[in-house]
């Protein structure tokens, strides 16, 4: 009977891991819909192509080497994990039973859950560089980002590296996923420059509205739903009363923070602009979700709501500030995932007594510094070899559809150049 209980718990936790991973995978649809709704109609095909392709690249690269870099069987040291390739065998029955319950989920389910996180980080980059980056330059960067940059900084925390030893806390990835993705995004944006017509001769902002706000809203709700897998699955277990209660608390706090972010962004935008702003409301929801991701378990629901609300206020000011700096981010990804990701990491100290503020600051600095340097070197190499920005003609008419294989369908292409 004892062995049957161990097997049943193993099966339940594995199933929970897989379902959580599927929810996070569904976030890829959310990012695609959000970004497609916030860009101009002439660029929707290109942005959707990027989102589908980056997900596939992330899955392959993480399988080939990324997972083993992030979770090495035997690391070289706490900074460098070493490199090995492809996935090993899953847990054998005798090993699971011999662990007396300590091995409680499938190794393959762990890979599946982790690989969709990699794609999330890369999706952040996609939105920020939208409407003026070459498709193939972006996809080459995705290979480096998902296969090497993301896994290495992920190892430092989640793989047991030096940030973990230091006491840096990041429950589900405000830093490892969101700050990482935003940092890679800002380097690309800095090298690309702004979209034509975004800023006037005197630096004034010329709004470029998205083409489909219902689609962007749908994308936000999909992301909101997927985030329950993102944060809830990061508890890693559900097969006993304590863990089941913990997962329930994570779900409640995740939802509360998103709601707080929406309300705060709505009010902030109203006071700043004199009217409600849907794009700010949508980013407020995402900001609340990013803010609570670093620690969704220890706050009370009331505190989680406040943490999300602060994120909602921050994201409105951050988007406006980015425009003043002429950092053109069509979807607000850098503000949502970067600025608010930092807030989420700092907010861990509010509710988790084990958090050390100094360790949180060091973690932020390390992730930002490493990803910034590694990303900008990668972008520079790609720029030198093939260029990263589309031609002025392609930017005016819409990103070169021949890159997406649509030159044989002029009637479809023309319909998307509105």
C-alpha positions in Angstrom: 0.0 0.0 0.0 2.8 2.4 0.8 4.3 2.0 -2.6 0.9 2.6 -4.2 0.6 5.9 -2.3 4.1 7.0 -3.5 3.1 6.1 -7.1 -0.2 7.9 -6.8 1.4 11.0 -5.4 4.0 10.9 -8.1 1.4 10.6 -10.8 -0.7 13.4 -9.3 2.2 15.9 -9.0 3.4 15.0 -12.5 -0.1 15.6 -13.9 -0.3 18.9 -12.1 3.1 19.9 -13.5 2.0 19.0 -17.0 -1.3 20.9 -16.8 0.5 23.9 -15.4 3.0 23.8 -18.3 0.1 23.6 -20.8 -1.4 26.7 -19.2 1.9 28.5 -19.5 2.2 27.3 -23.1 -1.2 29.0 -23.7 0.4 32.2 -22.7 2.2 32.1 -26.1 -1.2 32.7 -27.7 -1.8 35.5 -25.3 1.4 37.3 -26.2 0.7 36.7 -29.9 -2.8 38.2 -29.6 -1.7 41.1 -27.4 1.2 42.1 -29.7 -0.9 41.7 -32.9 -3.6 43.9 -31.4 -1.1 46.6 -30.4 0.8 46.9 -33.7 -0.5 48.3 -37.0 -2.5 46.1 -39.3 0.3 46.0 -41.9 2.6 44.3 -39.4 0.3 41.7 -37.9 1.5 38.8 -40.1 5.1 39.5 -39.2 4.5 39.7 -35.5 2.5 36.5 -35.5 5.2 34.7 -37.5 7.7 35.8 -34.9 5.6 34.5 -32.0 5.0 31.1 -33.5 8.7 30.7 -34.6 10.2 31.9 -31.4 8.2 29.3 -29.5 9.5 26.5 -31.7 13.1 27.7 -31.5 12.8 28.0 -27.7 11.6 24.4 -27.4 14.3 23.0 -29.6 17.2 25.0 -28.1 16.2 24.3 -24.5 16.0 20.6 -25.4 19.4 20.6 -27.1 21.4 22.4 -24.4 19.4 25.0 -22.5 17.8 22.7 -19.9 21.2 21.0 -19.1 22.8 24.4 -18.7 20.1 25.6 -16.3 19.8 22.3 -14.4 23.1 20.5 -14.8 23.5 17.0 -13.4 26.8 18.0 -12.0 27.8 21.7 -12.2 31.4 22.8 -12.6 30.9 25.5 -10.0 28.3 28.0 -8.8 28.9 30.4 -11.7 29.5 28.0 -14.6 27.3 24.9 -14.9 29.1 23.4 -17.9 27.5 22.3 -21.1 25.9 19.0 -22.1 23.4 18.1 -24.7 19.9 16.6 -25.0 17.7 15.1 -22.3 18.4 11.9 -20.3 16.1 9.1 -19.3 13.1 9.7 -17.0 12.9 8.5 -13.4 12.8 4.7 -13.1 10.1 3.1 -10.9 12.6 1.6 -8.5 14.3 5.0 -8.1 11.0 6.7 -7.3 10.0 4.1 -4.8 13.5 4.0 -3.3 13.4 7.8 -2.7 10.5 7.3 -0.3 8.6 10.1 -1.9 11.4 12.6 -2.3 11.3 12.1 -6.1 7.7 13.2 -6.7 7.4 14.2 -10.3 8.6 13.1 -13.7 11.8 14.6 -15.0 10.2 15.1 -18.4 7.3 17.0 -16.9 9.9 19.3 -15.3 11.4 19.9 -18.7 8.1 20.6 -20.3 7.2 23.1 -17.5 10.5 24.9 -17.8 10.6 25.1 -21.6 7.5 27.1 -21.8 9.0 29.6 -19.4 11.9 30.1 -21.8 9.4 30.9 -24.6 7.8 33.5 -22.3 11.0 35.3 -21.8 11.6 35.5 -25.5 8.1 36.7 -26.2 8.8 39.8 -24.2 11.5 40.7 -26.7 9.2 40.2 -29.6 6.7 42.9 -28.6 9.4 45.5 -27.8 11.1 45.3 -31.1 8.0 45.0 -33.2 7.4 46.8 -36.5 11.0 47.5 -37.5 13.2 44.4 -36.9 14.2 41.9 -39.5 12.5 38.5 -39.0 15.7 36.4 -39.4 17.8 38.7 -37.2 15.2 38.3 -34.5 15.1 34.5 -34.9 18.9 34.2 -34.7 18.9 36.2 -31.5 16.2 33.8 -30.2 18.6 30.9 -30.7 21.2 32.5 -28.5 18.7 33.8 -26.0 16.8 30.6 -25.4 19.8 28.3 -25.7 22.4 30.1 -23.7 21.6 33.6 -22.2 18.4 32.7 -20.4 19.5 29.2 -19.1 22.8 30.5 -17.6 21.3 33.3 -15.5 18.5 30.8 -14.7 21.1 28.4 -13.3 22.4 31.0 -11.0 19.0 31.1 -9.1 16.9 28.1 -9.9 19.7 25.7 -10.8 21.4 26.1 -7.4 24.0 28.7 -8.5 25.6 31.5 -6.6 22.5 33.7 -6.5 20.6 30.9 -4.8 23.4 30.4 -2.4 23.4 34.1 -1.7 19.7 34.0 -0.6 18.2 35.7 -3.6 14.5 34.8 -3.8 12.4 34.6 -7.0 9.5 32.2 -6.7 8.3 32.1 -10.3 10.5 34.5 -12.2 10.0 38.2 -11.8 13.7 38.3 -12.3 14.7 35.1 -14.0 12.0 35.3 -16.7 10.6 38.8 -16.8 13.6 41.1 -16.0 15.7 38.8 -18.2 13.3 39.2 -21.2 12.9 42.9 -20.7 16.7 43.5 -20.5 17.2 41.6 -23.7 14.4 43.7 -25.2 15.8 47.0 -24.2 19.2 46.3 -25.8 17.5 45.4 -29.1 15.4 48.6 -28.9 18.4 50.8 -28.2 20.2 49.5 -31.3 17.1 49.5 -33.5 15.9 53.0 -32.7 12.4 54.2 -32.8 9.8 53.5 -35.5 9.5 56.2 -38.2 7.1 58.9 -37.1 7.0 57.9 -33.5 8.7 61.1 -32.3 8.4 64.5 -33.9 11.3 66.9 -34.7 11.1 68.5 -31.2 10.9 65.1 -29.5 7.1 65.2 -29.0 5.4 61.8 -28.9 3.3 60.9 -31.9 0.9 58.1 -30.8 0.8 55.0 -33.1 -2.4 53.3 -32.0 -2.8 49.5 -32.2 -5.0 48.1 -34.9 -7.2 45.8 -32.9 -7.9 46.5 -29.2 -10.4 43.7 -28.8 -7.6 41.3 -29.9 -5.2 42.9 -27.4 -7.8 42.6 -24.6 -8.3 38.9 -25.5 -4.6 38.4 -25.3 -4.5 40.0 -21.9 -7.2 37.7 -20.5 -5.3 34.6 -22.0 -2.1 35.7 -20.2 -4.1 36.3 -17.0 -5.4 32.7 -17.2 -2.0 31.3 -18.2 -0.4 33.0 -15.2 -2.2 30.6 -12.8 0.0 27.8 -14.3 3.0 30.1 -14.3 2.8 30.9 -10.6 0.8 27.9 -9.4 2.9 25.3 -11.1 6.0 26.8 -9.5 4.9 25.4 -6.2 6.0 22.1 -7.8 3.7 19.9 -5.8 0.0 19.5 -4.9 -0.4 16.0 -3.5 -0.7 16.8 0.3 -2.9 19.2 2.3 -0.1 21.7 3.0 0.9 21.9 -0.7 -2.7 22.0 -1.9 -3.4 25.0 0.4 -0.2 26.7 -0.8 -1.3 26.3 -4.5 -4.7 27.7 -3.7 -3.1 30.7 -2.0 -0.8 31.3 -5.0 -3.8 31.3 -7.3 -5.8 33.7 -5.1 -2.8 36.1 -4.7 -2.0 36.0 -8.4 -5.6 36.9 -9.3 -5.7 39.6 -6.6 -2.5 41.3 -7.8 -3.8 41.4 -11.4 -7.0 43.0 -10.2 -5.1 45.5 -8.2 -2.9 46.4 -11.2 -5.9 47.0 -13.4 -7.6 49.3 -10.9 -4.5 51.2 -10.1 -3.5 51.7 -13.8 -7.0 52.8 -14.7 -7.0 55.5 -12.0 -3.5 56.6 -12.7 -4.1 56.9 -16.4 -7.3 58.9 -15.7 -5.5 61.4 -13.5 -2.6 61.7 -15.9 -4.5 61.9 -19.2 -8.0 63.0 -18.1 -9.6 59.8 -19.4 -9.4 56.0 -19.2 -6.8 54.4 -21.4 -7.4 50.8 -22.4 -3.8 50.0 -23.3 -2.7 51.2 -19.9 -5.4 49.1 -18.2 -4.2 46.0 -20.1 -0.6 46.7 -19.1 -1.8 47.3 -15.5 -3.2 43.7 -15.4 0.1 42.4 -16.7 2.1 44.6 -14.3 0.2 43.2 -11.3 0.9 39.7 -12.5 4.6 40.4 -13.0 4.8 42.1 -9.6 3.4 39.2 -7.6 5.4 36.5 -9.6 8.5 36.9 -7.4 6.5 35.9 -4.3 2.9 34.8 -4.7 2.7 32.5 -1.6 3.6 34.5 1.5 1.5 37.7 1.1 -2.1 37.9 2.3 -4.5 38.5 -0.5 -4.8 42.1 0.6 -1.1 42.7 0.5 -0.9 40.9 -2.9 -3.5 43.4 -4.2 -1.4 46.3 -3.0 1.7 44.8 -4.6 -0.1 44.5 -7.9 -1.6 48.0 -7.5 1.9 49.5 -7.1 2.9 47.7 -10.2 -0.1 49.2 -12.0 0.9 52.7 -11.0 4.5 52.1 -11.9 3.8 50.8 -15.4 1.9 53.9 -16.4 4.7 56.2 -15.3 7.3 53.9 -16.8 5.7 53.9 -20.2 5.4 57.7 -20.2 9.0 57.9 -19.1 10.3 55.6 -21.8 8.7 57.7 -24.4 10.4 60.8 -22.9 13.7 58.9 -23.4 12.6 58.1 -26.9 12.8 54.4 -26.2 10.1 53.1 -28.5 8.4 50.0 -27.1 5.1 49.4 -29.1 3.5 47.2 -26.4 5.1 48.5 -23.2 7.0 45.3 -22.6 10.1 46.9 -21.1 8.0 48.8 -18.5 5.7 45.8 -17.7 8.4 43.1 -17.4 11.5 45.2 -16.6 10.5 48.1 -14.3 7.7 46.1 -12.6 9.8 43.0 -12.5 12.3 44.9 -10.4 9.5 46.1 -8.1 8.3 42.5 -7.7 11.7 41.3 -6.6 12.0 44.2 -4.1 8.5 43.5 -2.8 9.5 40.0 -1.7 10.9 41.6 1.4 7.5 42.9 2.4 5.9 39.5 3.0 8.7 36.9 3.2 10.7 37.0 6.4 13.5 35.0 4.8 14.1 37.7 2.2 17.3 39.8 2.4 17.0 43.1 0.7 20.7 43.2 -0.2 20.4 39.8 -1.8 17.4 41.0 -3.9 19.4 44.0 -5.0 22.4 41.9 -6.0 20.1 39.5 -7.9 18.6 42.4 -9.8 22.0 43.8 -10.7 23.4 40.4 -11.8 20.5 39.5 -14.0 20.3 42.9 -15.6 24.0 43.3 -16.0 24.7 39.9 -17.5 21.7 39.8 -19.8 22.4 43.4 -21.0 26.0 42.7 -21.9 25.4 39.3 -23.4 22.4 40.5 -25.4 24.0 43.7 -26.7 27.0 41.7 -27.9 24.7 39.3 -29.7 22.7 42.0 -31.3 25.9 43.8 -32.4 27.2 40.7 -34.1 23.9 40.1 -35.9 23.8 43.7 -36.9 27.3 43.6 -38.3 26.6 40.4 -40.3 23.1 40.9 -41.7 21.6 44.1 -40.2 18.7 44.1 -37.8 16.4 46.8 -39.1 14.1 46.5 -42.1 14.4 49.0 -45.0 12.5 52.3 -44.9 10.3 51.0 -47.7 9.4 47.9 -45.8 8.7 49.9 -42.7 6.4 52.3 -44.5 4.4 49.6 -46.4 4.7 46.8 -43.8 7.5 44.4 -42.9 8.8 42.4 -45.9 6.2 39.7 -46.3 8.5 37.7 -48.5 10.4 36.8 -45.3 7.2 35.1 -44.1 6.7 33.2 -47.4 3.6 35.1 -48.5 4.9 36.5 -51.8 2.8 33.9 -53.6 -0.4 35.3 -52.1 -0.7 39.0 -53.1 -4.4 39.2 -52.3 -3.7 38.1 -48.7 -0.6 40.4 -48.4 -2.4 43.5 -49.7 -5.2 43.0 -47.3 -2.8 43.2 -44.4 -1.2 46.4 -45.5 -4.0 48.6 -44.3 
